[in-house]
Amino acid sequence: MNWFCDEMLGRLARLLRAAGHDTALAPAGTADRTLLDRAQAEGRILLTRDRRLAETAGRHGCLLRGQSVEEQARSLTAAFPVDWLQAPFTRCLIDNCLLHPAAPDRLAEVPPGARGLTAPLGASFGGSPLTSCPCCGRLYWPGSHVRRLTGTLRRLAQAGKPHPG
C-alpha cells in the first residue's frame, strides 16, 4: 500500500518511510481538492487527522486518531494491515527515494564514533551499513537515531500482531 500524509502528519510520514513504505507528504498549505486528486491519481491512501477531509476522500482516505506519532501509527494499523518491518531503512526519510549503497569514500562524512556500527534489522547494502539518497544526496548510517527508530518499529510491529487465545 502507498500512503499520502497530509501536512499534519509529517512525523508519521517519516516513520512509514523508515519502515520502508512509499509515503508521500503533502506540502504545507496544499488545498484539500489537490490532496484528494493526487491521492486518487497516484493510487495512495490519504492519511489525515481532518475528519471532513477523510470523509470526502472515502475509500481513498483514512482518519487517524492520536496526538503522538506512535498513537497515529497504531490508529493506522487498526485500519490497515501495516508491516512496520517491511523494509526498514531503505527509503530516504526526507524525500521518500529508495536508498542505495554509499560510495566507500563517504565514510569520512560519518561521525568517528559511528563508523564501526552495524546496521540494525539487517539493513546493510553490499555488506556496508552506509547508504545514500540518489535524490538529495543525504547519507545514512546506523547511528543512535536508527537504533531509536528500530525500537519504535519493533514496538509497532509487536502491537499489530494478533494476541493468541
PyMOL commands that set and color helices and strands:
alter all, ss='L'
color gray80, all
select helices_A, chain A and resi 7-18+32-42+51-60+69-79+104-109+112-114+120-122+144-159
alter helices_A, ss='H'
color red, helices_A
select strands_A, chain A and resi 3-5+23-25+45-48+61-63+100-101+131-132+139-140
alter strands_A, ss='S'
color yellow, strands_A
deselect
rebuild
show_as cartoon
